Amino acid sequence: MIATIQGVVSDVFNDGLVLDLGFVGILVYVPAQIKARLRQGEKTFLYTHLIVREDSLTLYGFDTKESREYFGILLGVNGIGPRSALQILSVLDPESIRRAVYHEQADIFTRAPGIGKKTAQKILLYLQDRLPATADLEPLAMMSDVDGEVLSALTALGYSVIEAQSAIQSIPQDTPSEIEIRLRMALQFFSK
């Protein structure tokens, strides 16, 4: 198994990047926040998970061992493949996943594209027995549909869920409930 990889980013595309290791370029699929952070020509180090199939070898990369571990755990959920697990880790970091599981907030997983309510419930039930119980975790705030769209937009821009939630919480209460206005206000949080 390829446990880690280090190289220079030679290309960044929709859901991954190509790392130049000298005489070979390796395609690595990564969560959105890593893809947004890395630029062509930058050197990077990733913890990896190799998926071996009959017709392909696919490498997935993460910035922490914990994220790689959660990727492997998510693959154990019936109906969750590598792409879905990667989508979840693009929207939720390991701490957010632990909070959602501890407080039984299955709807948090529906923030990831392609994850519906039934699948979110399956994820929650599967993870409850596999993640350590930590009583000091605060629940993730439930939000309106408009703020959910703002959260999705911010995570698509490369911000973590925690950063996006902080930005949404900074929006004044009297702000209109239009997505564009709320997104603009949330983005101002990052320019301070």
C-alpha positions, 0 to 999 in steps of 0.5 A: 500500500502507498501510505504517503506521497510527496511531490510537486503539483504539476496539474490541478483539475476538478477533483484531484491533482497530478503530483510530479515525482520526478520521472512519473506523475501520479494522479491523486484525488483529494478533498476540495479544500486541499485542491483549492489550497494547492497551486501548480509548482508547489511541493506537497506531502499527502497521506494516501489511501490506495483503492485497488479494483480489477480495472484500476488503481486509484489513489486518494490523498489527505493532509492528515492521518486522521482524515485518511482514517475517516476516509477508510471508516466511511468506506465501510458504510454500505452504499458509500464509495470512494467518491462519496467518502471524498465528498463528505470529507470535502464538506466535513472535517473529522471533528465535525463528523465526530460532533455530528455522530455524538449528537446524532445529527444525521442531517449534517451529512446531507451537506455533502453532494449526493448524500440523501437522508437515508444514506446520512442515517446509515452513515450515522448508525455505522459511525456510532460504534466506530468513533470514540465518544467524546462528551465535550463536543458541542453540537453543530448548529442546524441552519436554514436552507439559505444558510445551508446553501451559503455553507455549500458555496463557502466549502466549494470555495475551499473553506472548511466547514468550521470556517464556513460556520463561523462566517455564517454565525458572523452574519447580522441577524437582520440580514435579508435571507437572500443567498447572494447577500448572505454569501457576500456578508459571510465572505466579508468575515474572511477579509477582516 
